[in-house]
């Protein structure tokens, strides 16, 4: 049964301006440049400042808006509903001058500064391989088979389909009856393409292809080929004692063979850039400089243009906001005001974004002052989002948006802002230390170990406890995985 009732609720909602600020805040510098260009294209009342332009008097524009607001009632009284006086777009512009609705024109002068996002692009390795098909005397059928093989390579350059599956694909998609033997014959030819090791079906085959195609055949090369072909399982698990016994070779010979294998490329497809990835340079949002022990913070605004309100729209606002107005000009006036308000709101949002970014990064720089002076990970203090939010009196979600996908350029490298945030632990002296500091100590300890007898996780626990870090074995294993350090058995060297 339906019934009506009154209910009072307290709901918190963000204004459109606040939503815009939050969205702009989480944009990194590269994305922000595209977002600004999009806004300029969509809103004709917003434009990019040129060097010759003077700053627009916003107070004058505000006064114009206020005067128009005061005249709204008078405007309604003077309105005359006459068809002859009805406002149309043709009163302003001849349709022949603008054949379609366009707000963007390629009218930049040669002296105007062009801001471009640096993007690395290149030929995909599939295109690179297909170009090499013409260097071989393939028949039309073999050409299609080779193209199908290349099209089924993954990003690392490996063939990710079985031979029978390729035969079925050729039959259904190309109407070509190709036997597994024919496909395998073409595959062997494709495996001779550059880079070496391409189109392999396994890591073992990839390494063998590279070894077999080496021009300078040394004893180490021959021994490396034998190890990969017959002792690959023992080699991958680093059971060197078994290889020494089964192969009847010396440690020096095995060491030279391993060095030969380590010079091979396990992922040949990654040697050629892919267009689909559109790899981008990292452009830092913040720049920290150290001048005689004094840290200075600046915002990187290289790709952020100066924005202002369009002068033509300001003039039209004065024109249609005057006392002698046609009733139909109200629609034009409303349109102009909406565009100007949107443009002014976007400019304010950009300014608020810059202020929020600077305030937050300044707090982070001051909090991690010792770290930014030296770049030593052991000087990094434990820091969570709440710590910075308390200092700058912002919400934690705001700090999270600032830290997300932002980079800071320091004297010792360009680093992801999110990497400075870490949990804390207590050492044996009861002092709070950063988990990043512990990871640095762990990495240094493993780096200095005896590679012929690597340290196990239990031994690492004992060593770190001696250094004052009481950490459980499972925590050591977790940090080691986060640092991409394998277990002791796989770190073993001769």
C-alpha atoms as one frame of an Amber mdcrd trajectory, in Angstrom:
protein
   0.000   0.000   0.000   1.354   3.392  -1.010   1.401   6.212   1.510   2.893
   9.659   1.796   5.004  10.900   4.671   7.409  13.698   5.517  10.987  12.771
   6.292  13.872  15.033   7.272  17.383  13.950   6.282  20.783  15.593   6.428
  22.661  14.973   3.165  26.079  16.346   2.288  26.541  17.126  -1.387  29.444
  18.613  -3.301  28.815  21.631  -5.483  29.727  21.373  -9.200  32.706  23.669
  -8.529  33.995  21.377  -5.778  33.611  18.339  -8.025  35.588  20.135 -10.750
  38.389  21.002  -8.309  38.599  17.403  -7.075  38.785  16.059 -10.627  41.493
  18.516 -11.626  43.410  17.803  -8.433  43.947  14.151  -9.253  45.103  14.868
 -12.813  48.873  14.638 -13.400  50.590  17.339 -15.427  50.306  15.587 -18.785
  46.590  14.901 -18.396  45.954  18.418 -17.102  47.311  19.945 -20.301  44.879
  17.871 -22.366  42.031  18.744 -19.997  42.715  22.469 -20.391  42.824  22.185
 -24.182  39.519  20.344 -24.138  37.924  23.033 -21.994  39.187  25.789 -24.306
  37.684  23.964 -27.292  34.331  23.438 -25.590  33.976  26.890 -24.028  34.525
  29.858 -26.407  34.547  32.252 -23.421  37.800  30.714 -22.197  41.087  31.420
 -23.937  44.805  31.091 -23.471  46.731  34.262 -22.717  49.165  35.496 -25.343
  52.254  37.507 -24.526  50.716  40.705 -25.890  47.518  40.413 -23.840  47.073
  42.435 -20.699  45.349  41.062 -17.668  41.573  41.400 -17.839  40.012  43.396
 -15.062  37.852  40.765 -13.397  36.337  43.360 -11.055  35.019  45.257 -14.072
  33.449  42.085 -15.389  31.915  41.363 -11.992  30.405  44.854 -11.859  28.903
  44.324 -15.287  27.285  41.091 -14.117  25.915  42.823 -11.018  24.427  45.654
 -13.072  22.748  43.151 -15.349  21.265  41.332 -12.337  19.754  44.596 -11.085
  18.172  45.256 -14.461  16.501  41.851 -14.803  13.123  43.032 -13.481  13.215
  46.111 -15.673  14.125  43.927 -18.614  11.013  41.787 -18.037   8.741  44.861
 -17.945  10.177  46.254 -21.200   9.882  42.955 -23.049   7.667  43.133 -26.115
   6.319  39.905 -27.578   6.674  40.841 -31.218   7.587  38.391 -33.941   9.372
  41.129 -35.901  11.682  41.842 -32.962  12.405  38.177 -32.196  16.099  37.465
 -31.727  17.798  35.089 -34.153  21.407  33.970 -34.594  21.489  35.619 -38.041
  21.375  39.033 -36.324  24.991  38.475 -35.303  26.614  36.298 -37.909  26.015
  35.591 -41.554  25.616  31.845 -42.037  27.873  31.971 -45.100  30.759  33.192
 -42.945  30.647  30.125 -40.679  29.377  27.089 -42.615  29.367  24.941 -39.479
  29.679  25.397 -35.755  33.395  25.753 -35.150  35.193  27.062 -32.095  38.725
  25.897 -32.970  40.797  27.270 -35.840  44.375  26.712 -36.918  45.321  30.366
 -36.729  48.492  30.299 -34.654  51.248  32.653 -35.626  54.777  31.343 -36.324
  56.074  33.176 -33.253  53.551  31.600 -30.904  54.955  29.077 -28.443  53.722
  25.550 -29.131  53.242  23.318 -26.113  53.434  19.673 -27.002  53.366  16.575
 -24.833  56.545  14.563 -25.451  55.494  11.059 -26.461  57.756   8.238 -27.507
  56.387   6.324 -30.441  57.819   3.783 -32.789  57.090   0.848 -35.057  55.457
  -2.147 -33.392  57.565  -5.278 -33.448  54.834  -7.055 -35.482  55.222  -4.465
 -38.266  58.983  -4.742 -37.941  58.786  -8.519 -38.437  56.269  -8.364 -41.292
  58.637  -6.038 -43.150  61.242  -8.821 -43.003  58.951 -11.345 -44.717  59.768
  -9.737 -48.061  63.433 -10.606 -47.572  62.610 -14.319 -47.819  61.428 -16.256
 -50.848  58.032 -17.196 -49.486  55.165 -18.368 -51.641  51.806 -16.618 -51.294
  50.632 -19.387 -48.981  53.773 -19.220 -46.861  53.465 -15.403 -46.699  49.991
 -15.716 -45.151  51.224 -18.389 -42.730  54.148 -16.189 -41.662  51.849 -13.187
 -41.179  49.504 -15.320 -39.060  52.402 -16.515 -36.906  53.620 -12.952 -36.371
  50.096 -11.793 -35.526  49.927 -14.378 -32.733  53.099 -13.248 -30.951  52.693
 -11.757 -27.497  54.380  -8.604 -26.180  57.551 -10.497 -25.276  57.834 -11.984
 -28.775  56.696 -15.521 -27.930  54.273 -17.588 -30.035  51.269 -18.050 -27.762
  49.321 -20.494 -29.965  49.814 -24.177 -30.618  50.620 -25.332 -34.156  47.295
 -27.234 -34.583  45.409 -24.114 -33.425  47.202 -22.030 -36.074  46.214 -24.640
 -38.675  42.570 -24.258 -37.663  42.819 -20.449 -37.783  44.206 -20.534 -41.311
  41.442 -22.890 -42.409  38.588 -20.852 -40.917  39.857 -17.296 -41.442  41.998
 -17.553 -44.578  40.498 -20.647 -46.250  44.006 -22.107 -46.443  44.677 -25.781
 -45.841  48.051 -25.796 -44.072  49.416 -28.887 -42.377  51.281 -28.648 -39.048
  54.473 -29.580 -40.892  54.073 -26.663 -43.308  53.406 -24.235 -40.446  56.391
 -25.546 -38.512  58.616 -25.080 -41.567  57.536 -21.425 -41.903  57.927 -20.957
 -38.147  61.567 -22.047 -38.359  62.095 -19.374 -41.026  60.402 -16.684 -38.920
  62.658 -17.631 -35.994  65.636 -16.468 -38.071  64.242 -12.920 -38.154  65.691
 -10.048 -36.171  65.730  -9.712 -33.167  67.176 -13.165 -32.384  64.921 -15.437
 -30.352  61.668 -14.096 -31.800  58.670 -16.437 -32.315  59.927 -18.985 -29.763
  57.374 -21.159 -27.999  59.192 -21.284 -24.658  62.047 -19.623 -22.812  64.234
 -22.645 -23.459  63.620 -22.436 -27.209  64.154 -18.657 -27.163  67.597 -19.022
 -25.566  68.543 -21.899 -27.873  67.641 -19.876 -30.971  69.884 -17.033 -29.848
  72.761 -19.367 -29.036  72.486 -21.290 -32.310  72.499 -18.103 -34.383  75.621
 -16.629 -32.761  78.259 -15.894 -35.365  81.267 -16.330 -33.068  81.112 -19.899
 -31.793  83.326 -20.271 -28.708  83.640 -23.150 -26.272  81.520 -21.189 -23.788
  78.811 -20.800 -26.449  78.837 -24.527 -27.229  78.719 -25.413 -23.534  75.892
 -22.921 -22.930  73.916 -24.542 -25.772  74.392 -27.975 -24.200  73.290 -26.697
 -20.772  70.119 -25.061 -22.128  69.268 -28.064 -24.321  69.905 -30.898 -21.844
  70.125 -29.339 -18.358  67.636 -26.499 -18.569  65.613 -27.628 -15.524  68.751
 -27.824 -13.359  69.950 -24.467 -14.703  66.641 -22.682 -14.020  66.682 -23.976
 -10.435  70.401 -23.164 -10.100  71.339 -26.712  -9.194  74.890 -26.129 -10.375
  76.298 -29.149  -8.540  74.158 -31.476 -10.646  75.303 -29.768 -13.865  78.946
 -30.104 -12.816  78.494 -33.810 -12.106  76.395 -34.708 -15.160  78.370 -32.545
 -17.595  81.772 -33.448 -16.181  82.980 -29.851 -16.440  84.885 -27.492 -14.151
  83.430 -24.576 -12.198  85.343 -22.099 -14.365  83.867 -23.578 -17.555  80.375
 -23.502 -16.052  80.865 -19.881 -14.941  81.834 -18.813 -18.476  78.828 -20.658
 -19.933  76.475 -18.976 -17.444  77.904 -15.557 -18.321  77.218 -16.371 -21.984
  73.605 -17.261 -21.169  73.109 -14.133 -19.041  73.969 -11.977 -22.070  70.945
 -13.357 -23.955  67.582 -11.585 -24.141  64.714 -13.580 -22.566  62.098 -11.174
 -23.992  63.163 -10.224 -27.540  59.826  -8.580 -28.327  60.470  -5.865 -25.757
  63.484  -4.550 -27.673  61.201  -2.669 -30.069  58.808   0.045 -28.862  55.089
  -0.492 -29.404  52.847   2.237 -30.741  49.886   0.879 -28.791  51.585   1.675
 -25.508  52.279   5.328 -26.350  55.074   5.397 -23.794  55.333   8.828 -22.224
  58.143  10.693 -20.573  57.648  11.355 -16.888  57.112  15.063 -16.353  57.340
  15.983 -12.647  54.563  18.049 -11.083  56.940  19.430  -8.422  60.594  20.443
  -8.434  62.681  20.483  -5.243  66.113  22.129  -5.343  68.782  22.189  -2.659
  70.607  25.512  -2.430  73.325  25.367   0.226  71.166  23.209   2.496  67.984
  25.227   1.900  65.160  23.333   0.151  63.093  25.259  -2.370  59.820  23.980
  -3.840  58.334  25.058  -7.157  55.378  23.850  -9.190  56.180  22.698 -12.685
  53.857  24.769 -14.893  55.739  24.261 -18.163  52.751  22.703 -19.919  50.055
  24.681 -18.112  48.979  27.759 -20.095  47.767  31.008 -18.539  43.984  31.265
 -18.923  41.729  34.290 -19.110  38.213  35.293 -20.121  37.614  35.978 -23.794
  37.607  39.746 -24.486  34.956  39.414 -27.180  32.577  37.783 -24.734  33.249
  40.530 -22.186  32.375  43.108 -24.853  29.196  41.226 -25.800  28.253  41.106
 -22.125  28.459  44.918 -22.014  26.524  45.220 -25.272  23.629  42.938 -24.367
  23.637  44.034 -20.762  22.936  47.686 -21.583  19.692  49.525 -20.930  18.561
  49.432 -24.575  17.983  45.783 -25.053  15.711  43.762 -27.240  13.520  41.226
 -25.443  14.913  38.404 -27.537  18.474  39.322 -26.594  17.856  37.769 -23.209
  18.660  34.313 -24.643  21.969  35.563 -25.989  22.683  37.254 -22.670  21.962
  34.053 -20.746  24.256  32.073 -23.080  27.099  34.587 -22.682  26.735  34.644
 -18.921  26.735  30.855 -18.711  29.905  30.578 -20.750  31.657  33.327 -18.808
  30.630  31.813 -15.473  31.887  28.403 -16.595  35.162  29.906 -17.796  35.675
  31.851 -14.593  34.849  28.746 -12.553  37.410  26.705 -14.486  40.100  29.352
 -13.969  39.330  29.447 -10.245  39.497  25.641 -10.115  42.930  25.657 -11.767
  44.170  28.245  -9.275  42.743  26.273  -6.346  44.416  23.125  -7.713  47.789
  24.859  -7.832  47.412  26.211  -4.306  46.367  22.818  -2.929  49.239  21.043
  -4.672  51.812  23.510  -3.408  50.488  23.514   0.169  50.414  19.712   0.331
  53.843  19.211  -1.238  55.346  21.891   1.010  54.064  19.988   4.041  55.525
  16.727   2.699  58.879  18.408   1.990  59.042  19.864   5.496  57.987  16.547
   7.041  60.692  14.649   5.147  63.260  17.447   5.322  66.231  15.210   6.197
  65.375  12.801   3.417  65.145  15.489   0.705  68.479  16.907   1.844  70.373
  13.638   1.497  68.270  11.180  -0.523  69.088   8.511   2.055  66.154   6.110
   2.484  67.122   5.541   6.100  66.262   9.214   6.768  62.688   8.735   5.539
  60.260   9.226   8.419  57.114   7.102   8.734  54.334   9.091   7.103  50.713
   8.327   6.304  48.036  10.405   4.594  46.530  11.426   7.916  49.811  13.027
   9.055  49.851  15.467   6.124  46.077  16.002   6.242  46.402  17.129   9.873
  49.195  19.583   9.041  47.449  21.290   6.098  43.904  20.878   7.473  42.721
  19.082   4.349  40.636  15.949   4.061  42.531  12.667   3.694  40.873  12.111
   0.307  42.372  15.409  -0.887  45.873  14.309   0.138  45.296  10.992  -1.615
  44.357  12.785  -4.848  47.488  14.926  -4.652  49.736  11.898  -4.080  48.137
   9.848  -6.838  50.154   9.700 -10.087  52.225  12.774  -9.190  56.011  12.934
  -9.461  58.561  15.188  -7.772  61.956  16.034  -9.227  64.678  16.003  -6.593
  68.482  16.384  -6.763  68.737  12.584  -6.600  66.066  11.591  -9.112  62.417
  11.931 -10.130  60.264   9.934  -7.718  56.621   8.992  -7.367  55.035  11.061
  -4.622  53.115   8.064  -3.291  56.401   6.277  -2.533  57.132   8.692   0.338
  54.168   7.389   2.310  54.922   4.359   4.476  53.781   2.691   7.666  55.862
   2.721  10.828  57.442   0.011  12.958  59.284   0.044  16.260  62.928  -0.958
  16.470  64.530  -2.590  19.502  65.127   0.865  21.038  61.407   1.703  20.817
  61.907   4.289  18.048  59.487   4.607  15.148  61.074   3.759  11.802  59.711
   3.703   8.276  59.035   0.403   6.529  60.892   1.863   3.570  63.977   2.184
   5.755  63.667  -1.492   6.663  63.396  -2.434   2.985  66.551  -0.434   2.264
  68.432  -2.242   5.053  67.116  -5.579   3.767  68.168  -4.839   0.176  71.641
  -3.710   1.295  72.050  -6.845   3.406  71.139  -9.129   0.504  73.362  -7.181
  -1.875  76.354  -7.691   0.423  75.781 -11.409   0.981  78.081 -14.186  -0.211
  76.540 -15.088  -3.588  77.920 -18.611  -3.440  75.914 -19.145  -0.243  72.980
 -16.668  -0.192  71.204 -15.802   3.048  67.920 -17.567   3.763  64.931 -15.679
   5.180  65.639 -17.121   8.635  69.229 -15.896   8.464  68.023 -12.456   7.328
  65.722 -12.325  10.361  68.704 -12.937  12.672  70.915 -10.364  10.905  68.274
  -7.639  10.995  67.584  -8.403  14.657  71.281  -7.798  15.375  70.980  -4.436
  13.587  68.017  -3.503  15.798  65.096  -4.468  13.548  62.884  -7.128  15.101
  60.961  -8.445  12.083  59.138 -11.725  11.575  60.160 -14.164   8.840  56.898
 -13.741   6.915  57.470  -9.957   6.909  60.968 -10.493   5.501  59.479 -12.683
   2.757  56.821 -10.042   1.986  59.337  -7.187   1.739  61.679  -9.346  -0.366
  58.882 -10.023  -2.869  57.989  -6.328  -2.975  61.641  -5.602  -3.823  61.562
  -8.286  -6.558  64.327 -10.251  -4.834  64.127 -14.027  -5.385  64.613 -16.673
  -2.710  68.115 -17.659  -1.604  68.300 -20.678  -3.936  67.693 -18.532  -7.019
  70.241 -15.916  -5.916  73.060 -18.432  -5.856  76.085 -17.801  -8.060  79.318
 -19.708  -8.654
